[in-house]
Amino acid sequence: MKKFKAAVIGCGKISTRHLDAISALENVELVAVCDNKEEAAISTARRYGVKYYTDYEELFRNEKLDAVHICLPHYLHTLVAEKAFENGISVLCEKPMSIDFEDAVRAVRKAKEKNLKYSIVFQCRYNTPSQLVKKRIEDGRLGKVKCGNVTLTWARPDDYYDDSDWKGTWDKEGGGVIIDQAIHSLDLANWFVDSSVTDIKSSLHNRNHSRMQVEDTGEGLIRYENGAIISFFAMNNYLINEPIEIRLCCENGTVRLSYDDAIISYNDGSVETAENEPQKIVTYKDGKEYWGYQHAVQIDRFYKSLAGELPLEISGEEALKIQNIICSIYKSNDSKI
Ligand SMILES: NC(=O)c1ccc[n+]([C@@H]2O[C@H](COP(=O)([O-])OP(=O)(O)OC[C@H]3O[C@@H](n4cnc5c(N)ncnc54)[C@H](O)[C@@H]3O)[C@@H](O)[C@H]2O)c1
């Protein structure tokens, strides 16, 4: 069995999901980690028993890598992905692909030119309830989505932003609740509709975060070529993290979906439900519950695609769809934020 050589760039909060998953996979060898904060690089390298770098270009020059996992602030995602492609390395990058649509398009083009794999993490697609809803839309039991509604009411208090040197800024995070938190549920809704976006209207506000620049509240409407509409409301100035909710009205029934469960009520009176099943690849050492547990599934499938055992899922091209929506939400914002 080929053992792929991998490195993780960015040793912050989400990196443990990637590092734990890689460590559990038989066909992947974690070679090194990289963080420009030497302390973070050293402690992560010690924890996982690998080399460390503080400069990703040096990492690319010194190690013969098959893949890198990009766990960096948003504004660095496409820059580092393109450097990896120039060095012949495939990329699994954390969401979002970028804070700029054209940068994302360029990175996709570069991966294609170099014949390398490029995938973006949207682990919520692998939740059991999300998989069931997608399957029922595709097999016709639910049929096409006619309209939907996405709601996110989460808590990201001031200290969440105070603790970061990039979150809450337009130039480094690229936005707030929409690009960072609601991106997952908007991606799910868009994946379910599976049509081209024709128009987006949005209104973004900062209602209760005096020390950050970006929006903590966003609402809007997405129109699709096939006639479907998705409305959304997201805020991260709530006091607790409520379950996200996606409601869909489809040709043959309605859906109520969260990350943990789905209730499908068919027009013929029957009901189908699903609860999220834990993945069996790894027990993560730490992390936030609201990240879910499916990173390891996407990471495992990414390496299976590198091995030629599976087609690449959530490819750069596929992720451009949600990237376009996110960038259009910011562009069409009719408020002054
Ligand atoms: N999929 C999910 O559910 C999920 C959850 C959390 C975070 N994320 C994403 O993961 C990414 C990282 O988020 P985080 O919360 O771990 O952020 P973080 O700030 O905790 O970690 C980022 C790390 O990158 C390092 N870094 C910054 N510039 C660097 C550079 N030039 N070279 C090397 N290292 C550098 C920082 O020192 C820091 O350790 C973001 O894209 C975020 O949106 C995804």
The ligand as a Gaussian input file, in Angstrom:
#p B3LYP/6-31G(d) Opt

LIG

0 1
 N      -14.510000      22.882000       9.090000
 C      -14.825000      23.452000      10.239000
 O      -15.857000      23.187000      10.854000
 C      -13.877000      24.444000      10.824000
 C      -13.901000      24.730000      12.193000
 C      -12.972000      25.653000      12.684000
 C      -12.098000      26.305000      11.818000
 N      -12.153000      26.020000      10.493000
 C      -11.285000      26.702000       9.542000
 O       -9.926000      26.342000       9.784000
 C       -9.073000      27.415000       9.470000
 C       -8.212000      27.727000      10.679000
 O       -9.061000      28.092000      11.749000
 P       -8.563000      27.999000      13.285000
 O       -9.770000      28.259000      14.096000
 O       -7.782000      26.761000      13.481000
 O       -7.608000      29.280000      13.338000
 P       -6.402000      29.544000      14.346000
 O       -6.169000      31.007000      14.344000
 O       -6.656000      28.849000      15.633000
 O       -5.185000      28.791000      13.624000
 C       -4.520000      29.314000      12.508000
 C       -3.037000      29.005000      12.672000
 O       -2.356000      29.441000      11.491000
 C       -1.114000      29.997000      11.893000
 N       -0.599000      30.881000      10.832000
 C       -1.001000      32.138000      10.520000
 N       -0.286000      32.610000       9.476000
 C        0.593000      31.636000       9.141000
 C        1.585000      31.518000       8.141000
 N        1.847000      32.517000       7.280000
 N        2.322000      30.378000       8.071000
 C        2.069000      29.353000       8.946000
 N        1.133000      29.409000       9.915000
 C        0.408000      30.531000      10.013000
 C       -1.418000      30.732000      13.185000
 O       -0.262000      30.976000      13.947000
 C       -2.411000      29.768000      13.846000
 O       -1.730000      28.852000      14.710000
 C       -9.993000      28.546000       9.021000
 O      -10.120000      28.505000       7.645000
 C      -11.316000      28.222000       9.661000
 O      -12.434000      28.761000       8.995000
 C      -12.992000      25.100000       9.993000

